[in-house]
């Protein structure tokens, strides 16, 4: 073998960062760095990407945790930096918010009336999704 298991047994603290969850506050700079924004976008998509950046910069710590839970199913980013999320945009005029934790994608509608409209819409979606998720866990006994 490669001796990996022997090294884990001999030096367990070296592997904590990879295998032991440690609660941490989300950092705005790490969150922004974890979102892969497409290089080529039309004006509508570019504006929504700016709205998302403003959302992360202006939101409370609690709201950032909720956003991360919506996008990654965890209230924080992996401390070893492997978590990247691709920003994509929904097709059609009435696109929906969507996050795929498996594909590491955040899909946003392409049009909003403004920054306030984006904030209210995203916060409402996050609250509904998290409320539904908590109800599902409570119903299943999790």
Steps between C-alpha positions, in 0.01 A plus 500: 500500500583865503528521878225761523318323783822462697570874465144583612544288811843644577415867427120535535506877553649552153180363350253696715460772239385244243280278715385684813230765471589824674238774521630825361355832396471544126746752362366731230830486310508118512136483394560733206811300409298178507254619235619445143344784304490443123744712301266571211159640597244731346403819686205340687714215633784736590253713700370194690860397580553850644178464703632169640830664594313782677284241675807327645664829597193651666336198666520413867702200616176311559380569145837388357470174695149450361623573147782247538256242638278561195794477257716228661279339770750622763510833686870547419752431226740209522805628686737333256360700208373227272144632484443702181157594367426583138266792444257428218187668375152358443361486149192703418362819643340346810805306618514355847761492774661159529802355676645157430718381784607198293605700194615800707289742296296804586247586232344845511234674291642745244283803573413706805355848540796597715723412792214511755289266285793255480561512877133448590458221245813310605426535872141380446617194304762415762249533785242281322756231409653489848159500671386213275826314566461535877139377481611198294771413752261537792238283327757229426635512856843623390 
